[in-house]
Amino acid sequence: MQMTITINSREVESVLANLHGKLVNREPLMASIAAELLSITDASFSKEADTEGNRWKPLASSTIRAREKAGNWPGKILHGKGTASLRDSISSFSDNNHAGISTIKPYAAIHQFGGNAGRGKKVFIPSRPYMPIKSDGDNIELMDGATKSILRIAGEYFSF
């Protein structure tokens, strides 16, 4: 036995057409996601904490002395003046298929993940996570709060 059900409803067709349009043109969704990632990152710099609220380790006393000498202290961690600022180097990008944030600063990763740096890699830089990502070995994934924000944005975008 075979049964066929046909629904003739302008309202349903309109909702499906709207949904199809949103699936095809995802640029507004991706732009919103990129803006959210940038906002979350900016909040980390303002709070001097990762996206879960864990405070960054304070600067070494030698770094504070060097910043005082340069006229950049007191101040905030990972903030510099002008083009030296890691915070000001973060930008968002998006298109129909991608959304994200990036920086051109070559030292950005060492501040996010921590590690040895400098000549001979003799200086240890503690991690001061500012992007809403975490590393588990070779895998990098979004922090839970950022994932929830993106799912909320997607839900709002696709709602009808």
Backbone as CSV, one residue per row, in Angstrom:
resi,resn,N_x,N_y,N_z,CA_x,CA_y,CA_z,C_x,C_y,C_z
1,MET,0.837,-1.172,0.000,0.000,0.000,0.000,0.886,1.241,0.000
2,GLN,0.561,2.156,-0.829,1.322,3.394,-0.946,0.389,4.560,-0.699
3,MET,0.886,5.565,0.052,0.064,6.727,0.340,0.870,7.974,0.024
4,THR,0.263,8.930,-0.596,0.898,10.204,-0.923,0.083,11.315,-0.293
5,ILE,0.792,12.214,0.386,0.127,13.369,0.988,0.702,14.610,0.336
6,THR,-0.150,15.432,-0.162,0.262,16.692,-0.780,-0.297,17.830,0.052
7,ILE,0.590,18.762,0.425,0.152,19.916,1.208,0.200,21.131,0.294
8,ASN,-0.914,21.745,0.110,-0.997,22.977,-0.666,-1.198,24.123,0.320
9,SER,-0.096,24.717,0.708,-0.162,25.788,1.701,0.834,26.866,1.336
10,ARG,0.332,28.044,1.058,1.217,29.168,0.724,2.124,29.514,1.908
11,GLU,1.575,29.379,3.110,2.361,29.706,4.301,3.553,28.762,4.444
12,VAL,3.322,27.459,4.278,4.418,26.483,4.367,5.412,26.724,3.246
13,GLU,4.945,26.941,2.049,5.831,27.199,0.916,6.663,28.452,1.142
14,SER,6.052,29.469,1.723,6.770,30.711,2.008,7.880,30.481,3.037
15,VAL,7.573,29.737,4.096,8.571,29.434,5.129,9.718,28.623,4.530
16,LEU,9.391,27.626,3.726,10.432,26.797,3.100,11.287,27.614,2.133
17,ALA,10.667,28.514,1.382,11.418,29.374,0.456,12.356,30.298,1.236
18,ASN,11.860,30.837,2.360,12.674,31.705,3.203,13.865,30.933,3.773
19,LEU,13.599,29.732,4.258,14.657,28.881,4.800,15.677,28.531,3.720
20,HIS,15.211,28.209,2.546,16.119,27.895,1.433,17.008,29.093,1.112
21,GLY,16.421,30.287,1.102,17.206,31.489,0.833,18.293,31.706,1.865
22,LYS,17.968,31.429,3.135,18.964,31.584,4.198,20.059,30.530,4.100
23,LEU,19.717,29.347,3.630,20.726,28.300,3.448,21.669,28.633,2.309
24,VAL,21.144,29.252,1.274,21.958,29.598,0.114,22.817,30.828,0.399
25,ASN,22.232,31.857,1.008,22.955,33.099,1.311,23.262,33.140,2.806
26,ARG,24.401,32.568,3.174,24.791,32.497,4.581,25.682,33.656,5.012
27,GLU,25.976,34.587,4.107,26.878,35.689,4.461,26.426,36.474,5.685
28,PRO,25.134,36.810,5.830,24.739,37.529,7.055,24.977,36.704,8.326
29,LEU,24.721,35.411,8.257,24.975,34.532,9.402,26.470,34.511,9.724
30,MET,27.296,34.320,8.713,28.745,34.239,8.931,29.297,35.566,9.462
31,ALA,28.769,36.684,8.973,29.216,37.996,9.474,28.850,38.147,10.952
32,SER,27.664,37.674,11.338,27.255,37.740,12.748,28.140,36.861,13.622
33,ILE,28.493,35.688,13.131,29.370,34.787,13.886,30.748,35.410,14.051
34,ALA,31.295,35.985,12.977,32.612,36.627,13.056,32.591,37.794,14.038
35,ALA,31.523,38.575,14.011,31.401,39.708,14.943,31.333,39.219,16.387
36,GLU,30.636,38.112,16.613,30.538,37.546,17.969,31.907,37.059,18.450
37,LEU,32.652,36.385,17.592,33.990,35.917,17.963,34.897,37.098,18.303
38,LEU,34.793,38.175,17.532,35.595,39.372,17.794,35.177,40.011,19.128
39,SER,33.886,40.050,19.399,33.389,40.616,20.652,33.862,39.804,21.863
40,ILE,33.798,38.492,21.755,34.260,37.616,22.840,35.754,37.835,23.087
41,THR,36.519,37.944,22.013,37.963,38.166,22.118,38.259,39.513,22.747
42,ASP,37.546,40.540,22.319,37.743,41.872,22.873,37.466,41.886,24.375
43,ALA,36.440,41.153,24.793,36.115,41.079,26.223,37.253,40.429,27.011
44,SER,37.929,39.445,26.424,39.068,38.813,27.104,40.172,39.827,27.368
45,PHE,40.455,40.667,26.368,41.476,41.700,26.560,41.047,42.684,27.643
46,SER,39.793,43.089,27.640,39.297,44.056,28.635,39.371,43.496,30.049
47,LYS,38.999,42.229,30.197,38.961,41.593,31.520,40.301,40.993,31.930
48,GLU,41.252,40.907,30.982,42.521,40.236,31.211,42.279,38.829,31.740
49,ALA,41.389,38.127,31.037,40.997,36.775,31.425,40.555,36.006,30.187
50,ASP,40.614,34.674,30.286,40.116,33.879,29.156,38.596,33.970,29.107
51,THR,38.005,33.353,28.109,36.564,33.492,27.912,35.743,32.815,29.007
52,GLU,36.386,31.999,29.845,35.690,31.372,30.973,35.889,32.145,32.269
53,GLY,36.603,33.278,32.190,36.792,34.132,33.358,38.041,33.871,34.160
54,ASN,38.897,32.949,33.713,40.148,32.674,34.428,41.145,33.792,34.129
55,ARG,41.568,34.475,35.202,42.485,35.613,35.042,43.819,35.164,34.443
56,TRP,44.384,36.040,33.604,45.714,35.778,33.052,46.751,35.906,34.153
57,LYS,47.856,35.210,33.965,48.976,35.343,34.893,49.530,36.769,34.771
58,PRO,49.958,37.350,35.884,50.504,38.716,35.814,51.817,38.749,35.037
59,LEU,52.183,39.941,34.601,53.458,40.115,33.903,54.619,39.880,34.861
60,ALA,55.723,39.444,34.300,56.949,39.294,35.089,57.411,40.681,35.523
61,SER,58.078,40.746,36.663,58.547,42.048,37.158,59.503,42.705,36.164
62,SER,60.298,41.916,35.460,61.215,42.487,34.456,60.432,43.114,33.300
63,THR,59.313,42.514,32.925,58.477,43.067,31.861,57.817,44.362,32.323
64,ILE,57.367,44.380,33.560,56.770,45.595,34.113,57.786,46.721,34.130
65,ARG,59.015,46.440,34.571,60.071,47.466,34.593,60.348,47.992,33.187
66,ALA,60.421,47.106,32.199,60.672,47.527,30.823,59.525,48.390,30.298
67,ARG,58.305,48.037,30.636,57.149,48.819,30.193,57.099,50.168,30.906
68,GLU,57.494,50.199,32.183,57.553,51.472,32.905,58.565,52.392,32.241
69,LYS,59.706,51.841,31.898,60.771,52.616,31.259,60.314,53.172,29.914
70,ALA,59.509,52.402,29.189,59.003,52.826,27.876,57.764,53.717,27.994
71,GLY,57.260,53.900,29.224,56.077,54.724,29.428,54.773,54.003,29.143
72,ASN,54.814,52.670,29.155,53.625,51.860,28.868,53.070,51.146,30.099
73,TRP,53.450,51.621,31.295,52.948,50.988,32.508,52.745,52.052,33.559
74,PRO,51.706,52.027,34.347,50.741,50.945,34.426,49.888,50.875,33.154
75,GLY,49.398,49.703,32.948,48.585,49.446,31.771,47.978,48.069,31.863
76,LYS,47.548,47.558,30.732,46.936,46.239,30.701,47.848,45.260,29.969
77,ILE,47.727,44.009,30.359,48.509,42.944,29.740,48.074,42.798,28.279
78,LEU,49.027,42.562,27.401,48.823,42.367,25.960,48.255,43.601,25.266
79,HIS,48.416,44.763,25.898,48.044,46.021,25.253,49.331,46.797,25.006
80,GLY,49.473,47.301,23.843,50.610,48.151,23.518,50.081,49.448,22.943
81,LYS,50.967,50.184,22.355,50.558,51.449,21.747,50.568,51.291,20.228
82,GLY,49.531,51.803,19.595,49.460,51.831,18.137,49.529,50.451,17.518
83,THR,50.395,50.297,16.530,50.482,49.033,15.793,51.115,47.927,16.614
84,ALA,51.665,48.256,17.794,52.275,47.227,18.636,51.241,46.432,19.418
85,SER,50.002,46.848,19.383,48.985,46.225,20.203,48.449,44.940,19.579
86,LEU,48.595,43.842,20.311,48.012,42.582,19.860,46.495,42.726,19.782
87,ARG,45.925,43.369,20.770,44.468,43.572,20.797,43.995,44.276,19.522
88,ASP,44.672,45.321,19.126,44.251,46.087,17.950,44.534,45.373,16.639
89,SER,45.313,44.300,16.693,45.630,43.567,15.460,44.589,42.497,15.128
90,ILE,43.685,42.204,16.051,42.680,41.164,15.827,41.591,41.723,14.909
91,SER,41.296,40.994,13.858,40.231,41.408,12.943,39.347,40.213,12.619
92,SER,38.153,40.511,12.170,37.222,39.446,11.804,37.166,39.311,10.288
93,PHE,36.748,38.149,9.838,36.542,37.919,8.404,35.359,36.990,8.228
94,SER,34.695,37.114,7.110,33.586,36.214,6.807,33.250,36.273,5.330
95,ASP,32.670,35.199,4.849,32.090,35.126,3.514,30.944,34.122,3.596
96,ASN,30.489,33.616,2.508,29.334,32.718,2.520,29.609,31.390,3.235
97,ASN,30.878,30.999,3.320,31.232,29.691,3.865,32.106,29.719,5.107
98,HIS,32.603,30.889,5.493,33.573,30.972,6.585,33.286,32.156,7.491
99,ALA,33.670,32.004,8.751,33.613,33.093,9.719,34.752,32.886,10.697
100,GLY,35.439,33.951,11.040,36.534,33.789,11.989,37.177,35.093,12.374
101,ILE,38.233,34.971,13.156,39.055,36.101,13.553,40.504,35.727,13.301
102,SER,41.330,36.735,13.103,42.741,36.467,12.836,43.585,37.649,13.287
103,THR,44.880,37.428,13.268,45.845,38.481,13.566,47.070,38.264,12.688
104,ILE,47.766,39.344,12.406,48.996,39.234,11.622,50.236,39.224,12.520
105,LYS,50.031,39.317,13.813,51.172,39.371,14.736,51.812,37.989,14.863
106,PRO,53.109,37.881,14.586,53.767,36.573,14.644,53.860,35.994,16.058
107,TYR,53.735,36.828,17.064,53.838,36.361,18.445,52.476,36.029,19.055
108,ALA,51.406,36.101,18.280,50.055,35.901,18.801,49.876,34.509,19.412
109,ALA,50.365,33.486,18.746,50.159,32.109,19.213,50.842,31.857,20.558
110,ILE,52.021,32.416,20.771,52.729,32.173,22.027,51.943,32.755,23.206
111,HIS,51.251,33.867,22.977,50.447,34.442,24.050,49.160,33.636,24.269
112,GLN,48.587,33.111,23.205,47.369,32.308,23.335,47.645,30.982,24.041
113,PHE,48.715,30.297,23.616,48.961,28.934,24.095,50.106,28.817,25.094
114,GLY,50.967,29.840,25.183,52.119,29.781,26.067,53.245,28.968,25.464
115,GLY,54.424,29.073,26.066,55.572,28.311,25.597,56.853,29.105,25.738
116,ASN,57.926,28.535,25.240,59.229,29.185,25.312,59.437,30.061,24.087
117,ALA,60.034,31.232,24.333,60.238,32.204,23.256,61.580,32.895,23.458
118,GLY,61.896,33.790,22.559,63.124,34.563,22.646,64.314,33.809,22.077
119,ARG,65.480,34.422,22.212,66.709,33.797,21.720,66.956,32.501,22.453
120,GLY,67.110,31.457,21.696,67.340,30.154,22.295,66.141,29.608,23.036
121,LYS,65.016,30.254,22.870,63.764,29.822,23.528,63.958,29.660,25.038
122,LYS,64.668,30.628,25.643,64.988,30.559,27.067,63.950,31.238,27.962
123,VAL,63.062,32.016,27.361,62.070,32.749,28.147,60.731,32.021,28.055
124,PHE,60.157,31.720,29.217,58.844,31.074,29.222,57.751,32.138,29.276
125,ILE,56.838,32.071,28.321,55.687,32.965,28.273,54.467,32.140,28.708
126,PRO,53.793,32.524,29.799,52.597,31.759,30.184,51.460,32.008,29.196
127,SER,50.580,31.044,29.075,49.443,31.249,28.176,48.524,32.306,28.778
128,ARG,48.054,33.171,27.913,47.063,34.183,28.267,46.004,34.135,27.169
129,PRO,45.153,33.121,27.231,44.189,32.895,26.152,43.234,34.078,25.966
130,TYR,43.233,34.632,24.785,42.369,35.767,24.473,41.334,35.397,23.414
131,MET,41.631,34.413,22.582,40.656,33.933,21.597,39.815,32.838,22.246
132,PRO,38.564,32.667,21.820,37.688,31.676,22.448,37.925,30.261,21.925
133,ILE,39.190,29.837,22.006,39.562,28.499,21.548,40.382,27.806,22.615
134,LYS,40.384,26.476,22.552,41.217,25.695,23.461,41.925,24.628,22.642
135,SER,43.055,24.213,23.145,43.863,23.207,22.458,43.882,21.930,23.269
136,ASP,43.671,20.835,22.583,43.756,19.513,23.187,44.714,18.715,22.315
137,GLY,46.003,18.887,22.566,47.000,18.257,21.702,47.016,18.938,20.354
138,ASP,46.753,18.181,19.306,46.750,18.734,17.956,45.400,19.328,17.566
139,ASN,44.381,19.133,18.394,43.039,19.622,18.083,42.797,20.975,18.728
140,ILE,42.242,21.880,17.954,41.845,23.180,18.475,40.342,23.282,18.277
141,GLU,39.640,23.634,19.353,38.197,23.748,19.250,37.708,24.980,19.991
142,LEU,36.488,25.359,19.698,35.886,26.509,20.354,35.613,26.215,21.825
143,MET,35.714,27.240,22.638,35.331,27.137,24.042,33.813,26.973,24.095
144,ASP,33.330,26.390,25.174,31.901,26.102,25.309,31.032,27.355,25.174
145,GLY,31.439,28.435,25.785,30.646,29.666,25.718,30.523,30.192,24.297
146,ALA,31.618,30.124,23.528,31.578,30.575,22.138,30.690,29.661,21.304
147,THR,30.760,28.364,21.562,29.899,27.416,20.843,28.433,27.738,21.106
148,LYS,28.082,27.985,22.364,26.693,28.318,22.714,26.257,29.612,22.036
149,SER,27.136,30.600,21.988,26.808,31.868,21.332,26.544,31.670,19.845
150,ILE,27.389,30.876,19.203,27.224,30.637,17.769,25.939,29.860,17.496
151,LEU,25.644,28.877,18.326,24.395,28.131,18.150,23.175,29.028,18.352
152,ARG,23.268,29.958,19.305,22.171,30.906,19.518,21.989,31.794,18.288
153,ILE,23.093,32.306,17.750,23.039,33.157,16.556,22.450,32.383,15.376
154,ALA,22.888,31.147,15.184,22.367,30.328,14.081,20.878,30.054,14.271
155,GLY,20.478,29.782,15.494,19.064,29.536,15.771,18.211,30.752,15.450
156,GLU,18.714,31.939,15.825,17.988,33.179,15.518,17.938,33.420,14.013
157,TYR,19.033,33.127,13.329,19.099,33.355,11.882,18.109,32.465,11.130
158,PHE,18.011,31.216,11.543,17.164,30.289,10.829,15.731,30.233,11.361
159,SER,15.444,30.987,12.416,14.075,30.947,12.935,13.120,31.636,11.968
160,PHE,11.885,31.269,12.052,10.870,31.879,11.173,9.588,32.122,11.915
